[in-house]
Amino acid sequence: MQIFILTISPETFQGPFNCGLFQKAVDKGIVKVDIRNIRDYTHDKHHTTDDSPYGGGAGMVMKPEPIFEAVETIKAELAQQEITGVPVILMTPQGQLFTQAVAQKMNQYENMIIICGQYEGVDERVREHLVTEEISIGDYVLSGGELAAMVVVNAVVRLLPGFLGSPQSLLSESHTDGLLEYPQYTRPQEFRNWAVPDILLSGNHAEIAKWRENQAIIRTKQRRPDMIERAN
């Protein structure tokens, strides 16, 4: 998978994408992240990427010209490799709510371009004529789309084959089947007089599976009752 990220703050991504499992995935060639500075696609001496909104109002709006030029440059590069139809995703609090199902859909993309919004957002012509998908990671506002892009990229890339040591880890995670994950325990068997449930020590895998399923349903009902009707 190849992911292009357009941002005015490329240094933001240095930590999260350069350590741990993500760095290993990059080293193994599972994913390639190409971070582009939107300012590199401006043509004035101040590298201006924003301007005041027409009609007045607080804040600044990201200009369309450098964003269009950045996306069109990337698409031209990909076209030389006979790659077309690349999704262009805008991180915005006005977008579709990002869920595990959305991550699984995006996991099928071989290439994608992510635009990180800033300030009061992007010029509406970017939305109307360039962007193919708009995504929000929650009903709140961040100072920029960079943090949201990190969340989306991590959630999508960890689904790629070879990212996790065991593919089985993906099967029982929270939200994979619409439920929250069951409780997990490890050694020691007893800690401060709190013992691991006997069923997990029984060796009866069928009964353990039933217990885990029941616990997942109970936990989801208690913490996220809104999920129960949609759960598998």
C-alpha positions as CSV (number, residue, x, y, z in Angstrom):
1,M,0.0,0.0,0.0
2,Q,1.2,3.5,-0.8
3,I,-0.2,6.5,1.1
4,F,0.4,10.1,0.2
5,I,-0.2,12.7,2.9
6,L,-0.6,16.4,2.1
7,T,0.1,18.7,5.0
8,I,1.6,22.0,6.0
9,S,3.2,20.4,9.0
10,P,5.2,17.4,7.7
11,E,7.3,17.2,10.9
12,T,4.2,16.2,12.8
13,F,4.5,12.7,11.4
14,Q,8.1,11.9,12.2
15,G,7.4,10.1,15.6
16,P,4.3,7.9,15.0
17,F,5.5,6.6,11.6
18,N,9.1,6.0,12.6
19,C,8.8,3.6,15.5
20,G,7.4,0.3,16.6
21,L,5.3,-2.0,14.4
22,F,4.7,0.8,11.9
23,Q,8.4,1.3,11.2
24,K,8.8,-2.5,10.8
25,A,5.9,-2.5,8.2
26,V,7.7,0.3,6.3
27,D,11.0,-1.6,6.5
28,K,9.3,-4.8,5.2
29,G,7.7,-2.9,2.3
30,I,4.2,-3.5,3.5
31,V,3.4,0.2,3.4
32,K,5.1,3.3,1.9
33,V,4.1,6.7,3.3
34,D,5.0,9.7,1.2
35,I,4.5,13.0,3.1
36,R,4.3,16.1,0.9
37,N,4.4,19.7,2.1
38,I,1.6,21.7,0.6
39,R,3.8,24.8,0.7
40,D,6.1,23.2,-1.9
41,Y,3.3,23.6,-4.4
42,T,2.9,27.4,-3.9
43,H,4.4,30.0,-6.2
44,D,4.8,33.1,-4.1
45,K,7.8,34.1,-2.0
46,H,5.9,33.6,1.3
47,H,4.6,30.1,0.3
48,T,1.1,31.1,1.2
49,T,-1.4,28.2,1.8
50,D,-4.3,30.1,3.4
51,D,-6.3,33.3,3.1
52,S,-9.2,35.1,4.8
53,P,-12.7,33.8,4.0
54,Y,-14.9,35.6,1.5
55,G,-17.9,37.0,3.3
56,G,-15.9,37.7,6.4
57,G,-15.6,35.7,9.6
58,A,-13.0,34.4,11.9
59,G,-10.0,32.3,10.9
60,M,-8.3,31.5,7.7
61,V,-9.2,29.1,4.8
62,M,-6.8,26.8,3.0
63,K,-6.3,28.0,-0.6
64,P,-7.3,25.6,-3.5
65,E,-4.4,26.2,-5.8
66,P,-1.6,24.4,-3.9
67,I,-3.8,21.5,-2.9
68,F,-5.0,21.0,-6.5
69,E,-1.5,21.2,-7.8
70,A,-0.2,18.7,-5.2
71,V,-2.9,16.1,-5.9
72,E,-2.5,16.5,-9.6
73,T,1.3,16.1,-9.4
74,I,0.9,12.9,-7.4
75,K,-1.7,11.6,-9.9
76,A,0.6,12.4,-12.8
77,E,3.4,10.5,-11.1
78,L,1.1,7.5,-10.5
79,A,-0.2,7.6,-14.1
80,Q,3.3,7.0,-15.3
81,Q,3.0,3.7,-13.4
82,E,-0.4,3.1,-15.0
83,I,-2.1,3.7,-11.7
84,T,-5.4,5.6,-11.9
85,G,-8.6,6.1,-9.9
86,V,-6.7,7.0,-6.7
87,P,-9.0,8.0,-3.8
88,V,-8.5,11.5,-2.4
89,I,-9.5,11.7,1.2
90,L,-10.0,14.9,3.2
91,M,-9.7,14.8,7.0
92,T,-12.5,17.0,8.2
93,P,-14.9,17.1,11.2
94,Q,-17.7,17.3,8.6
95,G,-16.8,13.9,7.1
96,Q,-18.1,10.4,7.5
97,L,-17.4,8.9,10.9
98,F,-14.4,6.7,10.8
99,T,-15.1,3.2,12.1
100,Q,-13.6,-0.2,11.9
101,A,-15.8,-1.0,8.9
102,V,-14.4,2.1,7.1
103,A,-10.9,1.0,7.9
104,Q,-11.5,-2.4,6.4
105,K,-12.9,-0.8,3.3
106,M,-9.9,1.5,3.0
107,N,-7.6,-1.4,3.6
108,Q,-8.5,-2.6,0.1
109,Y,-6.9,0.5,-1.5
110,E,-3.5,0.1,-3.0
111,N,-2.9,3.8,-3.2
112,M,-4.6,6.8,-1.5
113,I,-4.0,10.5,-1.1
114,I,-4.9,12.1,2.3
115,I,-5.4,15.9,2.7
116,C,-4.9,17.3,6.1
117,G,-7.2,20.3,6.6
118,Q,-6.2,23.3,8.8
119,Y,-7.7,26.5,10.2
120,E,-11.4,26.9,9.2
121,G,-11.0,24.1,6.6
122,V,-10.3,24.1,2.9
123,D,-11.8,26.0,0.1
124,E,-15.1,24.4,-0.9
125,R,-13.9,23.8,-4.4
126,V,-11.4,21.3,-3.1
127,R,-14.3,19.3,-1.6
128,E,-16.5,19.7,-4.7
129,H,-14.0,18.9,-7.5
130,L,-11.0,17.1,-6.0
131,V,-11.9,15.1,-2.9
132,T,-13.6,11.6,-3.3
133,E,-14.1,10.9,0.4
134,E,-14.4,13.0,3.6
135,I,-13.5,11.4,7.0
136,S,-13.9,12.5,10.6
137,I,-12.5,10.5,13.5
138,G,-15.1,11.9,16.0
139,D,-17.5,14.6,16.9
140,Y,-14.9,17.1,18.0
141,V,-12.5,19.5,16.4
142,L,-8.7,19.3,16.3
143,S,-6.2,22.0,15.5
144,G,-5.5,20.3,12.2
145,G,-6.1,17.1,10.2
146,E,-2.6,15.6,10.9
147,L,-3.5,13.8,14.1
148,A,-6.7,12.5,12.5
149,A,-4.7,11.3,9.5
150,M,-2.3,9.4,11.8
151,V,-5.2,7.6,13.4
152,V,-6.7,6.6,10.1
153,V,-3.4,5.5,8.6
154,N,-2.6,3.4,11.6
155,A,-6.0,1.7,11.8
156,V,-5.9,0.9,8.1
157,V,-2.3,-0.2,7.8
158,R,-2.4,-2.6,10.8
159,L,-5.0,-4.6,8.9
160,L,-2.5,-5.3,6.1
161,P,-1.1,-8.9,6.0
162,G,2.2,-9.1,7.8
163,F,1.7,-6.0,10.0
164,L,0.8,-8.0,13.1
165,G,2.7,-11.0,14.2
166,S,-0.4,-13.1,14.3
167,P,-3.3,-12.5,11.9
168,Q,-5.6,-14.1,14.5
169,S,-5.2,-11.0,16.6
170,L,-7.5,-9.2,14.3
171,L,-10.4,-11.6,14.6
172,S,-11.4,-10.9,18.2
173,E,-10.7,-7.2,18.6
174,S,-13.2,-4.6,19.7
175,H,-15.5,-3.5,16.8
176,T,-14.3,-6.3,14.4
177,D,-17.7,-8.0,14.7
178,G,-19.6,-5.1,16.2
179,L,-18.9,-6.0,19.8
180,L,-16.3,-4.8,22.3
181,E,-13.6,-7.3,23.1
182,Y,-14.0,-9.7,26.0
183,P,-11.8,-9.3,29.2
184,Q,-8.1,-10.4,28.8
185,Y,-5.9,-11.9,31.6
186,T,-2.2,-13.0,31.8
187,R,0.2,-14.1,34.5
188,P,0.2,-14.0,37.5
189,Q,-2.8,-16.2,38.1
190,E,-3.6,-14.2,41.2
191,F,-2.7,-10.6,41.8
192,R,-3.6,-8.8,45.1
193,N,-6.2,-11.5,45.8
194,W,-7.8,-10.9,42.4
195,A,-7.9,-14.2,40.6
196,V,-8.1,-15.1,36.9
197,P,-11.6,-16.6,36.1
198,D,-11.4,-20.4,36.5
199,I,-12.9,-21.0,33.1
200,L,-9.7,-19.6,31.4
201,L,-7.6,-22.1,33.3
202,S,-9.8,-25.1,32.4
203,G,-8.3,-26.0,29.1
204,N,-11.8,-26.4,27.7
205,H,-11.6,-24.3,24.6
206,A,-15.2,-24.6,23.6
207,E,-16.4,-23.4,27.0
208,I,-13.8,-20.6,26.9
209,A,-15.1,-19.5,23.6
210,K,-18.6,-19.4,24.9
211,W,-17.5,-17.4,28.0
212,R,-15.6,-14.9,25.9
213,E,-18.6,-14.4,23.6
214,N,-20.9,-13.9,26.6
215,Q,-18.5,-11.5,28.2
216,A,-18.2,-9.5,24.9
217,I,-22.0,-9.2,24.7
218,I,-22.3,-8.2,28.4
219,R,-19.5,-5.6,28.1
220,T,-21.0,-4.1,25.0
221,K,-24.4,-3.9,26.6
222,Q,-23.0,-2.1,29.6
223,R,-20.6,0.3,27.8
224,R,-22.0,0.7,24.3
225,P,-25.7,-0.3,24.2
226,D,-25.9,1.6,20.9
227,M,-23.7,-1.1,19.3
228,I,-25.8,-4.1,20.2
229,E,-28.5,-3.8,17.5
230,R,-25.8,-3.5,14.8
231,A,-23.6,-6.3,16.2
232,N,-23.0,-9.5,14.4
